[in-house]
Amino acid sequence: MNKLEIYNMALDFCGQEPLTQLNTKSADKTPTERTLDTWYGSALRKASREFSWPFLEVSLELESDLGSGHGYKHSYELPYGALIL
């Protein structure tokens, strides 16, 4: 499921017309899109905390230690596509 599908589910729940596409430029976004963008991150975090979603959890062996940084003894690069909550 992608962001457009999630937005359209929310709009359907509220009795609103679905979006046909998401505008990437802020100036082109409708008020509805701006509102959905505002709440998307919060809703995603809330849903991910309320249930153990297997597709959100991935175990990886970390690459080499990058050394001390940001006040920690060890540091590593985040894997591509990591979701920060």
Secondary structure, 3 states (H helix, E strand, C coil): CCHHHHHHHHHHHCCCCCCCCCCCCHHHCCHHHHHHHHHHHHHHHHHHHHCCCHHHCCCCCCCCCCCCECCECCCCCCCCCCCCC
